[in-house]
């Protein structure tokens, strides 16, 4: 057991989540590497110091270069805006430091490609932050599918729907500016990554991407919204299965609608993140009169559950997903073994997002470029 100095860039919503996760992961999972909260970076010296004191870091800075170059910072978590990801990652890899980067990897597909190239040239551990697929229930769904529990997969339906901009009178903010902050940049990557993890590679897509509320109130009157509110996407997986996905930030009533249905030749699976400690399973077994979906409550027999709680049905929460991510990142560093999803996996998600946007513009199917 040894310490590893952690530097986190970004102290807001996700910066706090990763700080808490790194504080807790050693106790929860008894990891061989024990994080030391070495340095946190924010956009001003005042906010950086505030986060340092609140989260328990040794030092603070308002310059990410100071953090990356500090020899006591041995691994880096990027939780800052997408436009900063590329420069930070490339600087870290040049120094041989492992990087965990929040999704999406970069503001553009070109950013993501450059980050993958730098990661693989350096040989450093790299991971992307797709936390929702790490719930014990979704990890168990992946095990069921891999174990042929529901037969050959024929159909997948997935969604990531929320309502934080459902009100057309909600004011414009940073989320309504720039393509990277729209629904296809913000919410779609989570479900696309989930689909890849559950079903496998996607061969082609057909999508419609739309801005429903074209203007919103701003400080000086109505402001033009420069990105998308929702999108629908059909896809064909390489294994032949059909798929359909929907992404929305204006889905009235949906708070955390990360949900999927999977149909196989001998069964089916349903999951909804708003009830994240339950998985619904149907198997074509027994008398027809007694068949039906059964609700499986997660417990110690399911992946990554027992370290949090010994009681079945007691459940895990959002922060626990980030702790699981931290455990995986530390394990990858300790063993020098890549763990899914790597930067290359994140790049494939971004390729699919780019293909969906191109499909919406061209009004036709788009094949996914292989990597």
C-alpha positions as CSV (number, residue, x, y, z in Angstrom):
1,X,0.0,0.0,0.0
2,X,1.4,3.4,-1.0
3,X,0.3,6.9,-1.5
4,X,-0.2,8.6,-4.8
5,X,-0.5,12.4,-5.2
6,X,-3.7,13.4,-6.9
7,X,-4.3,16.7,-8.7
8,X,-7.8,17.7,-9.7
9,X,-8.4,20.5,-12.2
10,X,-11.8,22.0,-11.6
11,X,-13.5,22.4,-8.3
12,X,-17.1,22.7,-9.1
13,X,-19.8,20.0,-9.5
14,X,-17.6,17.2,-10.8
15,X,-14.4,18.5,-9.2
16,X,-16.1,18.1,-5.8
17,X,-17.4,14.6,-6.8
18,X,-13.9,13.4,-7.7
19,X,-12.4,15.0,-4.6
20,X,-14.9,13.2,-2.4
21,X,-14.3,10.0,-4.3
22,X,-10.5,10.1,-4.0
23,X,-10.9,10.8,-0.2
24,X,-13.2,7.8,0.2
25,X,-12.0,5.2,-2.3
26,X,-9.2,3.7,-0.2
27,X,-11.5,3.0,2.7
28,X,-14.3,1.7,0.6
29,X,-12.3,-0.6,-1.7
30,X,-9.0,-1.1,0.3
31,X,-7.1,0.0,-2.7
32,X,-3.4,-0.7,-3.0
33,X,-2.8,2.9,-4.0
34,X,-4.1,5.4,-1.4
35,X,-4.8,8.9,-2.9
36,X,-3.3,11.9,-1.3
37,X,-5.2,15.1,-2.2
38,X,-2.1,17.0,-3.3
39,X,-3.4,20.0,-5.3
40,X,-6.6,21.5,-6.7
41,X,-6.9,24.0,-9.5
42,X,-9.7,26.5,-10.1
43,X,-10.1,29.6,-12.3
44,X,-9.1,32.1,-9.6
45,X,-6.9,31.9,-6.5
46,X,-9.8,32.7,-4.3
47,X,-12.0,29.9,-5.5
48,X,-9.0,27.5,-5.6
49,X,-8.3,28.2,-1.9
50,X,-12.0,27.8,-1.1
51,X,-12.0,24.4,-2.7
52,X,-8.7,23.4,-1.1
53,X,-10.1,24.1,2.4
54,X,-13.4,22.5,1.7
55,X,-12.2,19.3,0.1
56,X,-8.9,18.7,2.1
57,X,-6.2,19.3,-0.5
58,X,-2.7,20.2,0.6
59,X,-2.3,23.1,-1.9
60,X,-4.2,25.1,-4.4
61,X,-3.5,27.0,-7.7
62,X,-5.3,29.0,-10.3
63,X,-2.9,27.7,-13.1
64,X,-3.4,24.2,-14.4
65,X,0.2,24.2,-15.6
66,X,1.5,24.6,-12.1
67,X,-0.6,21.5,-11.1
68,X,0.5,19.4,-14.0
69,X,4.2,20.2,-13.6
70,X,4.3,19.7,-9.9
71,X,6.4,16.5,-9.1
72,X,4.2,15.7,-6.1
73,X,1.1,15.4,-8.4
74,X,1.4,11.9,-9.8
75,X,-2.0,11.4,-11.4
76,X,-4.4,14.0,-12.8
77,X,-8.2,14.2,-12.9
78,X,-9.6,16.7,-15.5
79,X,-12.9,18.1,-14.4
80,X,-12.8,21.4,-16.2
81,X,-14.6,22.6,-19.3
82,X,-14.2,20.6,-22.5
83,X,-12.3,23.3,-24.2
84,X,-9.4,22.8,-21.7
85,X,-9.2,19.0,-21.9
86,X,-6.8,18.7,-24.8
87,X,-4.0,21.0,-23.6
88,X,-4.1,19.6,-20.1
89,X,-4.0,16.0,-21.2
90,X,-1.2,16.5,-23.7
91,X,0.9,18.3,-21.0
92,X,0.3,15.5,-18.5
93,X,1.1,12.7,-20.9
94,X,4.3,14.5,-21.9
95,X,5.4,14.2,-18.3
96,X,4.4,10.5,-18.1
97,X,1.4,11.1,-15.8
98,X,-1.9,9.1,-15.8
99,X,-5.0,11.0,-16.7
100,X,-8.7,10.6,-15.9
101,X,-10.8,12.9,-18.0
102,X,-14.4,13.8,-17.7
103,X,-16.5,13.3,-20.8
104,X,-16.6,14.4,-23.5
105,X,-12.9,14.1,-24.0
106,X,-12.5,17.3,-26.0
107,X,-14.5,20.2,-27.5
108,X,-14.0,18.7,-31.0
109,X,-13.3,15.3,-32.6
110,X,-9.9,16.6,-33.5
111,X,-9.2,17.3,-29.8
112,X,-10.2,13.7,-29.0
113,X,-8.0,12.2,-31.7
114,X,-5.0,14.2,-30.5
115,X,-5.6,13.1,-26.9
116,X,-5.7,9.4,-27.9
117,X,-2.5,9.8,-29.9
118,X,-0.8,11.4,-27.0
119,X,-2.0,8.9,-24.5
120,X,-1.0,5.9,-26.6
121,X,2.4,7.4,-27.5
122,X,3.1,8.0,-23.8
123,X,2.0,4.6,-22.6
124,X,0.3,6.3,-19.7
125,X,-2.9,5.0,-18.1
126,X,-5.9,6.9,-19.4
127,X,-9.7,6.7,-18.6
128,X,-12.8,8.6,-19.5
129,X,-15.5,9.5,-17.0
130,X,-18.7,7.6,-18.0
131,X,-20.0,7.0,-14.5
132,X,-23.6,5.8,-15.1
133,X,-22.6,2.5,-16.7
134,X,-20.7,1.7,-13.5
135,X,-23.8,1.1,-11.3
136,X,-23.9,-2.4,-9.9
137,X,-27.1,-3.0,-11.8
138,X,-25.7,-2.0,-15.2
139,X,-22.5,-3.9,-14.5
140,X,-24.6,-6.9,-13.8
141,X,-26.6,-6.3,-17.0
142,X,-23.3,-6.5,-18.9
143,X,-22.4,-9.8,-17.2
144,X,-25.8,-11.2,-18.1
145,X,-25.5,-10.3,-21.7
146,X,-21.9,-11.6,-21.9
147,X,-23.0,-14.8,-20.3
148,X,-25.7,-15.3,-22.9
149,X,-28.5,-15.1,-20.3
150,X,-31.0,-13.5,-22.8
151,X,-29.6,-15.1,-26.0
152,X,-28.6,-13.2,-29.1
153,X,-29.4,-9.5,-28.9
154,X,-31.9,-8.3,-31.5
155,X,-32.9,-4.8,-30.3
156,X,-31.7,-2.0,-28.0
157,X,-33.5,1.2,-26.9
158,X,-31.7,3.7,-24.9
159,X,-32.3,7.3,-23.6
160,X,-30.6,9.9,-21.6
161,X,-33.3,12.4,-20.8
162,X,-33.4,15.3,-18.3
163,X,-35.6,18.4,-17.9
164,X,-33.1,21.1,-16.7
165,X,-34.0,23.3,-19.7
166,X,-37.6,22.1,-20.3
167,X,-38.9,25.5,-19.3
168,X,-38.7,27.7,-22.4
169,X,-38.4,30.8,-20.1
170,X,-35.4,29.4,-18.3
171,X,-32.5,31.9,-18.9
172,X,-29.7,31.2,-21.3
173,X,-26.5,30.0,-19.6
174,X,-23.2,28.3,-20.6
175,X,-25.1,25.1,-21.5
176,X,-26.9,26.9,-24.3
177,X,-23.7,28.1,-26.0
178,X,-21.5,26.0,-28.3
179,X,-22.0,22.6,-29.8
180,X,-19.9,20.8,-27.2
181,X,-22.4,22.0,-24.5
182,X,-25.6,20.9,-26.3
183,X,-27.4,17.7,-25.7
184,X,-25.3,15.8,-28.2
185,X,-22.1,16.9,-26.4
186,X,-23.5,16.7,-22.9
187,X,-26.0,13.8,-22.5
188,X,-25.7,11.7,-25.6
189,X,-22.2,10.4,-24.9
190,X,-23.3,8.7,-21.7
191,X,-26.0,6.5,-23.4
192,X,-23.9,5.9,-26.5
193,X,-21.1,4.7,-24.3
194,X,-23.6,2.6,-22.4
195,X,-24.8,1.0,-25.7
196,X,-21.3,0.2,-26.8
197,X,-20.6,-1.4,-23.4
198,X,-23.8,-3.4,-23.3
199,X,-24.2,-4.4,-27.0
200,X,-21.0,-3.7,-28.8
201,X,-19.7,-1.6,-31.7
202,X,-22.1,0.5,-33.8
203,X,-21.8,0.2,-37.6
204,X,-24.0,3.1,-38.8
205,X,-26.5,5.7,-37.6
206,X,-29.3,7.9,-38.8
207,X,-30.2,10.9,-36.6
208,X,-32.3,14.0,-36.2
209,X,-30.9,16.8,-34.0
210,X,-33.0,19.8,-33.1
211,X,-33.1,23.0,-31.2
212,X,-36.7,23.4,-29.8
213,X,-36.3,26.7,-27.9
214,X,-34.2,28.8,-30.3
215,X,-34.0,31.8,-28.0
216,X,-33.9,32.3,-24.2
217,X,-33.9,35.3,-21.9
218,X,-30.5,36.8,-21.4
219,X,-29.1,39.7,-19.4
220,X,-29.8,42.1,-22.4
221,X,-32.9,40.6,-23.8
222,X,-33.5,37.4,-25.8
223,X,-30.4,35.4,-26.6
224,X,-30.0,32.9,-29.4
225,X,-29.4,29.3,-28.4
226,X,-26.4,28.0,-30.4
227,X,-26.8,24.3,-29.7
228,X,-29.3,21.4,-29.6
229,X,-32.1,20.6,-27.2
230,X,-32.9,17.0,-28.2
231,X,-32.1,14.3,-30.7
232,X,-33.2,10.9,-31.9
233,X,-31.0,8.3,-33.4
234,X,-31.5,5.0,-35.1
235,X,-28.5,2.7,-35.3
236,X,-27.3,-0.7,-36.5
237,X,-24.8,-2.6,-34.3
238,X,-22.1,-4.6,-35.9
239,X,-23.6,-7.8,-34.4
240,X,-26.8,-7.1,-36.5
241,X,-29.0,-5.8,-33.7
242,X,-31.2,-2.8,-34.3
243,X,-31.1,0.2,-32.0
244,X,-32.8,3.5,-31.2
245,X,-31.7,6.2,-28.8
246,X,-33.2,9.5,-27.6
247,X,-31.3,12.3,-25.9
248,X,-33.0,15.4,-24.3
249,X,-32.5,18.2,-21.9
250,X,-36.1,19.3,-22.3
251,X,-37.8,16.1,-21.4
252,X,-40.4,17.4,-18.9
253,X,-40.5,15.4,-15.7
254,X,-37.4,13.4,-16.4
255,X,-34.6,14.1,-13.8
256,X,-32.1,11.3,-14.5
257,X,-33.6,9.4,-17.4
258,X,-30.6,7.2,-18.2
259,X,-32.6,4.1,-19.2
260,X,-32.4,1.2,-21.6
261,X,-34.3,-1.9,-22.8
262,X,-32.5,-4.8,-24.4
263,X,-34.3,-7.6,-26.2
264,X,-32.7,-11.0,-26.9
265,X,-33.8,-14.3,-28.4
266,X,-34.3,-15.8,-25.0
267,X,-35.1,-12.9,-22.7
268,X,-34.9,-9.2,-22.1
269,X,-33.5,-6.6,-19.7
270,X,-34.8,-3.2,-18.6
271,X,-33.1,-0.5,-16.5
272,X,-33.8,3.1,-15.4
273,X,-31.3,5.2,-13.5
274,X,-34.0,6.9,-11.6
275,X,-34.4,3.5,-9.9
276,X,-30.7,2.7,-10.1
277,X,-30.6,-0.1,-7.6
278,X,-33.0,-2.4,-9.6
279,X,-32.7,-4.4,-12.8
280,X,-35.6,-6.0,-14.5
281,X,-35.0,-9.3,-16.1
282,X,-37.2,-11.6,-18.3
283,X,-36.2,-15.1,-19.3
284,X,-38.1,-17.4,-21.6
285,X,-38.3,-20.2,-19.1
286,X,-41.1,-22.2,-17.4
287,X,-44.8,-22.1,-18.1
288,X,-46.0,-19.1,-20.1
289,X,-48.6,-18.4,-17.5
290,X,-45.9,-17.7,-14.9
291,X,-43.4,-15.8,-17.0
292,X,-42.8,-12.1,-16.6
293,X,-40.2,-9.5,-15.8
294,X,-38.8,-9.9,-12.3
295,X,-37.3,-7.0,-10.3
296,X,-33.8,-7.8,-9.1
297,X,-32.6,-5.5,-6.3
298,X,-28.9,-5.0,-6.2
299,X,-26.9,-6.4,-3.3
300,X,-23.6,-7.9,-2.3
301,X,-23.7,-10.5,-5.1
302,X,-23.6,-7.8,-7.7
303,X,-20.4,-6.0,-9.0
304,X,-18.9,-3.3,-6.8
305,X,-21.8,-3.3,-4.3
306,X,-20.4,-5.2,-1.2
307,X,-17.6,-2.6,-0.5
308,X,-20.3,0.0,0.2
309,X,-22.9,-2.1,2.0
310,X,-23.6,-5.7,3.2
311,X,-27.3,-5.4,3.0
312,X,-29.2,-6.3,-0.3
313,X,-31.6,-3.7,-1.4
314,X,-30.0,-0.9,0.7
315,X,-28.6,0.6,-2.5
316,X,-25.8,2.7,-3.8
317,X,-26.0,6.3,-5.1
318,X,-24.5,8.8,-7.6
319,X,-21.4,9.6,-5.5
320,X,-20.7,5.8,-5.3
321,X,-20.4,5.6,-9.1
322,X,-17.6,8.2,-8.9
323,X,-15.9,6.2,-6.2
324,X,-16.1,3.1,-8.4
325,X,-14.5,5.2,-11.2
326,X,-11.7,6.2,-8.8
327,X,-11.1,2.6,-7.8
328,X,-10.8,1.6,-11.5
329,X,-8.4,4.4,-12.2
330,X,-6.2,3.5,-9.3
331,X,-6.3,-0.2,-10.2
332,X,-5.3,0.7,-13.8
333,X,-2.3,2.7,-12.5
334,X,-1.3,0.1,-10.0
335,X,-1.4,-2.8,-12.5
336,X,-0.5,-0.8,-15.6
337,X,-3.4,-2.5,-17.2
338,X,-5.9,-0.5,-19.4
339,X,-9.4,-0.5,-18.0
340,X,-12.6,0.3,-20.0
341,X,-13.4,3.0,-21.0
342,X,-10.0,4.3,-22.1
343,X,-9.4,7.4,-24.2
344,X,-9.7,5.3,-27.3
345,X,-13.2,4.2,-26.2
346,X,-14.1,7.8,-25.5
347,X,-12.9,8.7,-29.0
348,X,-15.3,6.1,-30.5
349,X,-18.2,7.7,-28.6
350,X,-17.2,11.1,-30.1
351,X,-17.0,9.6,-33.6
352,X,-20.6,8.4,-33.2
353,X,-21.7,11.8,-32.0
354,X,-20.0,13.4,-35.0
355,X,-21.6,10.9,-37.3
356,X,-25.1,11.6,-35.8
357,X,-24.6,15.3,-36.3
358,X,-23.5,14.7,-39.9
359,X,-26.5,12.5,-40.5
360,X,-28.9,15.1,-39.2
361,X,-27.4,17.7,-41.6
362,X,-27.3,15.3,-44.6
363,X,-30.6,13.5,-43.9
364,X,-29.1,10.1,-44.5
365,X,-27.4,7.2,-42.8
366,X,-23.7,7.6,-41.8
367,X,-21.3,4.8,-41.4
368,X,-19.1,4.9,-38.3
369,X,-15.4,5.2,-39.0
370,X,-13.5,2.3,-37.5
371,X,-10.5,2.9,-35.2
